[in-house]
């Protein structure tokens, strides 16, 4: 069976006059876009423009809901009431769905952002709250979750298609968690090393942890790169090119999951 992989990227993170990321340069080299929905980044005009840009390049669109934390970019943990989290996620997916409908496309997936993603990955109760909101909008949406995470297990149990995700440009601890962004080695900036890691993830389901141990990720459906990583456009281009050269088909996860 031919190997297949999806390349996803967090985009639409501009807010007002503040420019973040290289969306126009990245979009031709990815297959799925996680679009910020205004709570941790993004605004209505940015959402509309990002959806239109994705459509132009044939990139599948997904909602990227986060905590209401513009100042912290959604990377700070928050303790909200269950009904608050459910409503916040529902609001964000619904907003992006409206822009998708206006552009005559359907949403492919939902991927929680930052602290919400990390907390749900280890907390079954929070996962259920987030996924209940997703199901209210569209139970056919694919859920992105870390490989072997609690969120992946809960989503599968609730009947969702789950895209198991690994990270191209983030370092891993030996326990499978991402290295904290507070540490200087958290983001991998060497394009050659990033590409080598991803090919290993796709072919073997493994990656070297920060301590040198081989970490078993299991099956991986989608690889994430971050739009705010330096030289992310060049990284996306090199990654897609090398994957294709390695006989790995690069396409939206909704086409094969």
C-alpha positions in Angstrom: 0.0 0.0 0.0 1.3 3.4 -0.9 2.2 5.6 2.0 0.0 8.7 2.4 0.3 11.7 4.7 -1.5 15.1 5.2 0.5 18.2 5.9 -1.4 20.7 8.1 -0.5 24.2 9.3 -2.0 26.7 11.7 -2.9 29.7 9.7 -5.2 32.8 9.7 -3.4 34.1 12.8 -3.3 37.8 11.8 -5.3 40.1 14.0 -6.2 43.6 12.9 -3.0 45.3 11.8 -0.8 42.7 13.4 0.7 40.5 10.8 1.6 36.9 11.8 2.8 34.1 9.6 3.3 33.6 5.9 0.0 32.2 4.8 0.1 33.1 1.1 3.6 31.5 0.8 2.8 28.4 2.9 -0.6 27.5 1.4 0.7 26.0 -1.9 2.7 23.5 0.0 0.2 22.1 2.5 -2.9 20.0 2.3 -4.9 21.1 5.3 -5.3 24.5 7.0 -6.2 25.0 10.6 -7.8 28.4 10.6 -7.8 30.5 13.8 -11.3 31.5 14.8 -10.8 34.8 16.6 -10.4 33.7 20.2 -6.6 33.2 20.4 -5.8 34.8 17.0 -7.5 35.9 13.8 -10.5 38.1 13.1 -13.5 37.9 10.7 -11.7 39.4 7.7 -8.7 37.2 8.2 -10.9 34.2 8.5 -12.6 35.0 5.2 -9.4 35.7 3.4 -7.8 32.5 4.7 -10.7 30.3 3.6 -10.6 31.9 0.1 -6.9 31.4 -0.1 -7.2 27.7 0.9 -9.9 27.2 -1.7 -7.7 28.7 -4.4 -5.0 26.1 -3.7 -7.2 23.1 -3.1 -6.3 23.0 0.6 -8.9 21.4 3.0 -10.1 23.8 5.7 -10.5 23.1 9.4 -11.5 25.1 12.5 -8.8 25.8 15.0 -10.7 26.8 18.2 -8.7 28.0 21.3 -9.2 29.6 24.6 -10.3 33.2 24.7 -6.7 34.4 25.2 -5.5 36.9 22.6 -2.7 38.2 24.8 -1.3 34.8 25.5 -2.0 33.5 21.9 -4.1 30.7 23.5 -1.0 29.0 24.9 -1.9 29.6 28.6 -4.1 27.0 30.4 -7.5 28.2 31.5 -9.9 26.6 33.9 -13.4 27.4 32.5 -16.8 26.0 33.3 -17.8 23.1 31.1 -20.6 25.1 29.5 -18.2 27.9 28.8 -15.8 25.7 27.0 -18.6 24.0 25.0 -20.1 27.3 24.0 -16.7 28.8 23.1 -15.8 25.9 20.8 -19.3 25.8 19.3 -19.1 29.5 18.6 -15.7 29.3 16.9 -16.5 26.3 14.7 -19.8 27.8 13.7 -18.2 31.1 12.7 -15.6 29.4 10.5 -18.3 27.2 9.0 -20.2 30.3 7.9 -17.2 31.6 6.0 -16.7 28.2 4.5 -20.3 28.1 3.3 -19.9 31.6 1.8 -16.9 30.2 -0.2 -18.9 27.1 -1.2 -16.7 24.6 0.6 -17.2 22.3 3.5 -15.1 22.1 6.6 -12.9 19.0 6.8 -11.8 18.9 10.4 -11.4 20.5 13.8 -8.1 20.8 15.7 -8.1 22.5 19.1 -5.3 25.1 19.5 -2.5 25.4 22.0 -3.4 25.0 25.6 -6.9 23.7 24.8 -5.3 21.0 22.6 -2.7 20.0 25.2 -5.2 19.9 28.0 -7.8 17.8 26.1 -5.0 15.4 25.0 -4.7 14.3 28.6 -8.1 15.0 30.1 -11.1 12.8 29.1 -13.6 15.1 30.6 -12.4 18.1 28.7 -12.1 16.0 25.5 -15.8 15.1 25.8 -16.8 18.7 26.2 -14.9 19.8 23.2 -16.1 16.9 21.1 -19.7 17.4 22.1 -19.5 20.9 20.6 -18.0 19.5 17.4 -20.7 16.9 17.2 -23.4 19.7 17.5 -22.0 21.4 14.4 -21.2 18.3 12.3 -20.5 14.8 13.5 -18.8 14.1 10.1 -16.0 16.5 10.9 -12.6 14.8 11.4 -10.9 15.4 14.7 -7.2 16.0 14.9 -5.6 14.6 18.0 -2.1 13.6 19.1 -1.1 10.0 18.5 -1.9 7.7 21.5 -3.6 10.6 23.4 -6.7 10.4 25.6 -8.4 12.8 23.2 -7.8 10.4 20.3 -9.3 7.5 22.3 -12.4 9.6 23.4 -13.0 10.9 19.9 -12.9 7.4 18.4 -15.2 6.1 21.1 -17.7 8.9 20.3 -17.7 7.8 16.6 -15.5 10.5 15.1 -12.9 9.9 12.4 -9.6 10.7 14.1 -6.6 12.0 12.3 -3.6 11.1 14.4 -1.1 13.9 14.4 2.6 14.3 14.8 4.7 17.5 14.8 7.4 18.2 12.3 9.0 21.2 13.9 8.5 20.5 17.6 10.8 18.5 19.9 9.3 15.5 21.9 10.0 14.4 25.4 10.5 10.7 26.1 6.9 10.4 27.4 5.5 11.5 24.1 4.6 15.1 25.1 6.0 18.1 23.3 8.9 19.9 24.9 7.7 23.1 26.6 7.9 26.3 24.4 9.6 27.8 27.4 12.7 25.8 26.6 15.0 26.9 23.8 15.2 23.5 22.1 11.3 23.2 21.8 11.2 24.3 18.2 13.4 22.6 15.6 14.6 25.1 13.1 16.9 23.0 10.9 14.9 22.2 7.7 17.0 19.1 6.9 16.4 17.6 10.3 12.7 18.4 10.2 12.3 16.6 6.9 14.3 13.6 8.1 12.2 13.3 11.2 8.9 13.5 9.2 10.0 10.7 6.8 10.8 8.5 9.8 7.4 9.4 11.4 5.5 8.4 8.2 7.5 5.3 7.4 8.2 3.8 10.8 5.9 5.7 13.2 8.9 6.7 15.3 10.8 9.8 16.2 13.9 10.6 18.3 13.0 12.2 21.6 15.0 15.0 23.0 17.0 12.6 25.3 17.9 10.5 22.3 15.4 7.7 22.9 13.3 6.3 20.1 9.7 7.3 20.7 6.9 5.1 19.2 4.2 7.3 17.8 2.2 4.6 16.2 0.2 5.4 13.1 0.4 9.0 11.9 -2.1 10.5 9.5 -1.2 14.2 9.5 2.0 16.2 10.1 1.8 19.7 11.6 4.1 22.6 10.9 3.5 26.0 12.5 2.9 29.1 10.5 4.7 31.3 13.1 7.9 29.1 12.9 10.7 31.1 11.2 11.1 30.3 7.5 7.9 28.1 7.7 7.1 28.6 4.0 10.5 27.3 2.9 10.1 24.4 5.4 6.7 23.5 4.0 8.0 23.6 0.5 11.0 21.4 1.3 8.9 19.0 3.3 6.4 18.4 0.6 9.1 18.0 -2.0 11.1 15.5 0.0 8.0 13.5 0.9 7.0 13.2 -2.7 10.6 12.2 -3.6 10.4 9.5 -1.0 7.3 8.1 -2.7 5.0 9.3 0.0 1.7 10.7 -1.3 0.7 14.1 0.1 -3.0 14.8 0.2 -5.8 16.1 2.5 -6.5 13.6 5.3 -10.2 13.6 4.4 -9.4 11.9 1.1 -8.0 8.8 2.7 -9.2 8.6 6.4 
